[in-house]
Amino acid sequence: MKIFITFFFMLFPIGSYSQFVLANEEVIYSFETVNRKKMVLVKDKNNEYIQYRFGTKNKIEMEFPTERSKESWKMFNYIFYMRGGGKANSAQEIANLGFTNNDFHYVIYSTYFSEKEEIATGILVTDTKNNKTTRIKGIVSSRSGSLFSLDSEIPLEFDEDAGFDF
Protein backbone atom coordinates (compact mmCIF):
# COMPACT_ATOMS: atom_id res chain seq x y z
CA MET A 1 0.00 0.00 0.00
CA LYS A 2 2.82 2.44 0.84
CA ILE A 3 4.38 1.82 -2.58
CA PHE A 4 1.07 2.63 -4.27
CA ILE A 5 0.69 5.91 -2.33
CA THR A 6 4.27 6.91 -3.08
CA PHE A 7 3.80 6.13 -6.78
CA PHE A 8 0.52 8.11 -6.84
CA PHE A 9 2.19 11.24 -5.41
CA MET A 10 5.07 10.92 -7.88
CA LEU A 11 2.52 11.09 -10.72
CA PHE A 12 0.64 14.04 -9.21
CA PRO A 13 3.05 16.08 -7.11
CA ILE A 14 1.58 18.17 -4.33
CA GLY A 15 1.77 21.86 -5.14
CA SER A 16 2.61 21.28 -8.80
CA TYR A 17 1.78 23.73 -11.53
CA SER A 18 0.84 21.05 -14.06
CA GLN A 19 -2.19 23.03 -15.27
CA PHE A 20 0.26 25.63 -16.60
CA VAL A 21 1.61 23.28 -19.31
CA LEU A 22 -0.62 21.44 -21.77
CA ALA A 23 0.28 18.04 -23.22
CA ASN A 24 1.29 19.56 -26.58
CA GLU A 25 3.58 22.17 -24.99
CA GLU A 26 7.14 22.63 -23.78
CA VAL A 27 8.34 25.06 -21.14
CA ILE A 28 10.68 27.69 -22.54
CA TYR A 29 11.26 29.44 -19.21
CA SER A 30 9.57 29.44 -15.83
CA PHE A 31 10.12 30.51 -12.26
CA GLU A 32 8.30 31.02 -9.01
CA THR A 33 8.03 34.56 -7.63
CA VAL A 34 8.86 35.66 -4.11
CA ASN A 35 5.08 35.98 -3.58
CA ARG A 36 4.67 32.28 -4.47
CA LYS A 37 3.14 32.81 -7.88
CA LYS A 38 4.33 31.11 -11.03
CA MET A 39 5.41 32.51 -14.39
CA VAL A 40 5.51 30.02 -17.25
CA LEU A 41 6.45 30.79 -20.85
CA VAL A 42 5.44 27.89 -23.08
CA LYS A 43 5.44 27.02 -26.74
CA ASP A 44 3.65 24.42 -28.75
CA LYS A 45 6.01 21.48 -29.50
CA ASN A 46 5.58 22.20 -33.23
CA ASN A 47 6.11 25.97 -32.77
CA GLU A 48 2.46 26.72 -33.54
CA TYR A 49 2.31 29.33 -30.76
CA ILE A 50 3.99 30.89 -27.74
CA GLN A 51 2.09 31.84 -24.57
CA TYR A 52 2.80 33.53 -21.23
CA ARG A 53 0.97 32.27 -18.14
CA PHE A 54 1.00 33.70 -14.63
CA GLY A 55 -0.82 32.80 -11.44
CA THR A 56 -1.03 30.68 -8.35
CA LYS A 57 -0.69 26.91 -8.26
CA ASN A 58 -4.49 26.69 -8.20
CA LYS A 59 -5.38 29.33 -10.80
CA ILE A 60 -3.92 30.84 -13.95
CA GLU A 61 -4.55 34.56 -13.48
CA MET A 62 -3.30 35.75 -16.86
CA GLU A 63 -2.61 34.19 -20.26
CA PHE A 64 -1.12 36.14 -23.14
CA PRO A 65 -2.11 36.00 -25.85
CA THR A 66 -5.49 34.43 -25.19
CA GLU A 67 -5.64 32.91 -28.67
CA ARG A 68 -3.09 30.21 -29.46
CA SER A 69 -1.99 30.77 -33.05
CA LYS A 70 1.08 31.36 -35.24
CA GLU A 71 0.39 35.10 -34.90
CA SER A 72 1.38 34.90 -31.22
CA TRP A 73 5.10 34.94 -32.16
CA LYS A 74 4.68 38.48 -33.53
CA MET A 75 3.24 39.74 -30.24
CA PHE A 76 6.52 39.35 -28.33
CA ASN A 77 9.83 41.19 -28.67
CA TYR A 78 13.13 39.65 -27.65
CA ILE A 79 16.60 40.99 -27.02
CA PHE A 80 19.68 39.53 -25.39
CA TYR A 81 23.30 40.44 -24.76
CA MET A 82 26.24 38.29 -23.66
CA ARG A 83 29.80 39.34 -22.86
CA GLY A 84 32.33 36.79 -21.66
CA GLY A 85 35.67 37.20 -20.00
CA GLY A 86 34.83 36.64 -16.36
CA LYS A 87 35.16 39.29 -13.66
CA ALA A 88 38.18 40.87 -15.35
CA ASN A 89 36.01 41.81 -18.32
CA SER A 90 32.82 42.42 -16.33
CA ALA A 91 31.10 39.48 -18.03
CA GLN A 92 27.34 39.67 -18.22
CA GLU A 93 24.28 38.04 -19.71
CA ILE A 94 20.97 39.85 -20.15
CA ALA A 95 17.84 38.49 -21.82
CA ASN A 96 14.45 40.20 -22.07
CA LEU A 97 11.19 39.03 -23.56
CA GLY A 98 8.52 41.72 -23.75
CA PHE A 99 4.89 42.11 -24.73
CA THR A 100 2.06 44.58 -24.28
CA ASN A 101 -1.38 43.57 -23.01
CA ASN A 102 -4.05 46.26 -22.75
CA ASP A 103 -2.35 49.25 -21.09
CA PHE A 104 0.53 47.31 -19.55
CA HIS A 105 3.95 46.38 -20.91
CA TYR A 106 5.55 43.24 -19.47
CA VAL A 107 9.24 42.34 -19.58
CA ILE A 108 10.40 38.93 -18.43
CA TYR A 109 14.10 39.21 -17.62
CA SER A 110 17.04 37.01 -16.77
CA THR A 111 20.41 38.56 -15.86
CA TYR A 112 23.89 37.59 -14.72
CA PHE A 113 26.67 40.02 -13.75
CA SER A 114 30.07 38.50 -12.99
CA GLU A 115 31.51 41.36 -10.94
CA LYS A 116 29.12 40.70 -8.08
CA GLU A 117 28.27 37.15 -9.20
CA GLU A 118 24.67 38.34 -9.24
CA ILE A 119 21.88 36.40 -10.94
CA ALA A 120 18.33 37.74 -11.13
CA THR A 121 15.04 36.94 -12.81
CA GLY A 122 11.60 38.44 -12.70
CA ILE A 123 8.95 40.46 -14.48
CA LEU A 124 8.71 44.22 -14.91
CA VAL A 125 5.16 45.47 -15.40
CA THR A 126 4.81 49.05 -16.65
CA ASP A 127 1.50 50.87 -16.73
CA THR A 128 1.76 52.67 -20.07
CA LYS A 129 -0.74 55.33 -18.96
CA ASN A 130 1.38 56.70 -16.11
CA ASN A 131 4.73 54.99 -16.82
CA LYS A 132 4.79 53.44 -13.32
CA THR A 133 6.77 50.18 -13.17
CA THR A 134 6.28 47.34 -10.71
CA ARG A 135 8.96 44.67 -10.26
CA ILE A 136 7.88 41.10 -9.59
CA LYS A 137 11.00 39.35 -8.32
CA GLY A 138 11.60 35.74 -9.25
CA ILE A 139 13.31 33.08 -7.16
CA VAL A 140 16.47 32.20 -9.09
CA SER A 141 16.69 28.67 -7.67
CA SER A 142 13.19 27.90 -9.02
CA ARG A 143 14.09 28.67 -12.65
CA SER A 144 13.53 26.10 -15.35
CA GLY A 145 14.55 26.53 -18.98
CA SER A 146 16.27 29.61 -20.33
CA LEU A 147 15.45 32.86 -22.08
CA PHE A 148 18.81 32.57 -23.85
CA SER A 149 17.62 29.59 -25.90
CA LEU A 150 15.07 31.78 -27.66
CA ASP A 151 17.49 33.02 -30.29
CA SER A 152 18.18 29.67 -31.89
CA GLU A 153 15.37 27.27 -31.12
CA ILE A 154 12.14 29.05 -31.96
CA PRO A 155 10.74 31.49 -34.55
CA LEU A 156 10.97 34.62 -32.40
CA GLU A 157 12.51 37.68 -33.98
CA PHE A 158 15.37 39.48 -32.28
CA ASP A 159 14.40 43.11 -31.62
CA GLU A 160 17.45 45.39 -31.47
CA ASP A 161 15.23 48.36 -30.59
CA ALA A 162 13.61 46.70 -27.58
CA GLY A 163 16.22 47.97 -25.12
CA PHE A 164 17.33 46.29 -21.91
CA ASP A 165 15.26 46.38 -18.75
CA PHE A 166 15.97 44.48 -15.55
Disulfide bonds with the S-S distance in Angstrom:
none
